[in-house]
Amino acid sequence: MDHREHSREAALALAEGFGGRAQYIAGRLRSGSSGRTHPVVDPATGETVCGYELAGAADVDAAVTAAAQALPDWAGATPGERSDALHGFAAALSARAADLALAESLQCGKPIKLSTEFDVPGTVDNTVFFAGASRQLEGKAAAEYSGDHTSYVRREPVGVVGSIAPWNYPLQMAAWKVLPAIAAGNTIVLKPAELTPLTSLMFAQAATDAGIPDGVVNVVTGTGPDAGEHLVGHPGVAMTSFTGSTAVGRRVAELATRGVKRLHLELGGKAPFVVFDDADLEAAAHGAVAGALINTGQDCTAATRAYVQRPLYDAFVAAVADLFATVRLGDPFDPATDLGPLISHAQRDRVAGFVKRARDYATVVTGGAAPDGKGAYYRPTLITGAPQDSEIVQAEIFGPVLVVLPFDGDDEGLRLANDTPYGLAASAWTRDVFRAHRATREIKAGCVWVNDHIPIISEMPHGGAKSSGFGKDMSAYSFEEYTQVKHVMFDNTAVARKDWHRTIFGDR
C-alpha cells in the first residue's frame, strides 16, 4: 500500500467514525431528525464515503436551546478565562492537525499539501489569535464628556449567533464563524454545507475536548431551505453570519431583516488582477496562476479577471499558458498533486457550461475540458478576447478559469477593475509606488494586494464591499460584528434638579 492509499484509508476511517451522525449539540454527536439522509462524496472518485441523517427544525431548536442555556455562564466568564479556553482549543486542533487535513482533503478533494500547509495551520493560527484578542475588547476611554457625567463604553455579547458556512473551506470557515463569536462571549450554532460536514464536526469536538463548555459551539448539518432558513429565522438567534453566494445572501438578508437581527454577509467575488506595464512579468504570471487556481478556483477571492496593460499583454498570456501546462492534476492524497477536483460533478458541469458558452464569443487558449476519469476534475482554463460585459467576465464561475483582457491607460484599467457588481478582493501589479497607492485607493474592494494575490493573515480583516457583502471576518475588527456597544453614563453632581430639566419643565 502506497502513501496515497494509506492516507485515503485513514481519511475514510475518520469519516466512518462519526457513525452516520452529523449533528453536534450540547457537546454530543447525534443523528438528525429530518428523516432524510445525505451522502458525503469523495469528489476525486465520485464514491460515497459515508452518509448521515440531515438536520430538521427540531435539531435546530435543540441546538439553539443548548446555546441559549450555555450563554449566561460563557458570557459571564472573564476575558482571561475565555482566553485560556481558546488557547486549549488551539492546542487540541494542533494535536489533530494530520486528521483534520485528511478529512478536509477527502470531503473537498483538496490537494493534501493545501490542506496541510494552508487550511489547517491557518485555522490553528486564527484560534491562537482570538485567544489573545479575547482579552483586548476595547472601547472609548472613560471620561467626563458632558462635564457632569462620567461615560464609558461596554462591549457585550450579542447572544446566540446562527452561522452558515460554505463548502469550499469548511474548516477555515468554521473557524472564521465560531472564533470571534465565542471569543467575544457569544454562543453559536453553525450550519456547515451538507456536502462537507466532517471537519466542522471535528472542530466542534476539539472545542469540547479543550474544555469549552457544552452548548457554546453547536453544529447542525442540514439543507439551506430546511435547517438554514429555520436557523436564520429562529427567534432565539440574535445574529446571523453567512458566507456564500450573493444570491443566497439576499435570501438570508430577507429572513434576518424580518426579525431585525444583526447580520454579517461575506458573499461572492470576481477579483480583478490588474497588471500595469511596469510590472515584473514573471512575478505577475506566477501570481496569476497561483491566485486563479488555488482550491481549484473555488475561492471567492481567486484571481478571475486579469487586466493587463497592452505592452505586456501578449507576453503575459503566453507566460500564463505555459505555467498552466505545468500544473499537475491528480489524486488529492498524492503530495505532488497541484490541482484537485471540483467539489462535485454538478459544479464541474456548471464550470464547463460557462466555458462552453464563452467559446461563442471568446478564445479558449488552453484547457476548457475535463480529463478522462471518474473524478470531478477540470483542466486549468485560460480565456482571452471576451467582451467586458460578457458572462465569463461578469459572473462568478468558481472554477479554475482565468479571463485575460487588455487595457491601455491607467484610468481604463482601474475602471474595468471596478466594472462588476462585486468588491471582495483585488490585486495591482506595478513597481511604481504612486500607481500602487492609486490602485489601492480607487479599486472598490475589501482587500487590495500589491504584487501578490491571495495571502491572508489573522491580524487583518477579511470582508467585502458592494454585492460582496459587509462585515469583517478575522482580526479585532470582527468584534464589531459580534459585540453590542453599550454606553454607560453616571451622574456626578448628586443634584436632584438638573439644569437641563428646565427645557422640559420649570425655569432656571
Secondary structure, 3 states (H helix, E strand, C coil): CCHHHHHHHHHHHHHHCCCCCCEEECCEEECCCCCCEEEEEECCCCEEEEEEECCCHHHHHHHHHHHHHHHHHHHHCCHHHHHHHHHHHHHHHHHCHHHHHHHHHHHHCCCHHHHHHHHHHHHHHHHHHHHHHCCCCCCCCCECCCCCEEEEEEEEECCEEEEECCCCCHHHHHHHHHHHHHHCCCEEEEECCCCCCHHHHHHHHHHHHCCCCCCCEEECCCCHHHHHHHHHHCCCCCEEEEECCHHHHHHHHHHHHHCCCEEEEECCCCEEEEECCCCCHHHHHHHHHHHHHHHHHCCCCCEEEEEEEHHHHHHHHHHHHHHHCCCCECCCCCCCCCECCCCCHHHHHHHHHHHHHHCCCCEEEECCCCCCCCCCCCCCEEEECCCCCCHHHHCCCCCCEEEEEEECCHHHHHHHHCCCCEECEEEEECCCHHHHHHHHHHCCCCEEEECCCCCCCCCCCECCEECCEECCECCHHHHHHHEEEEEEEEECCCCCCCHHHHHCCCCC
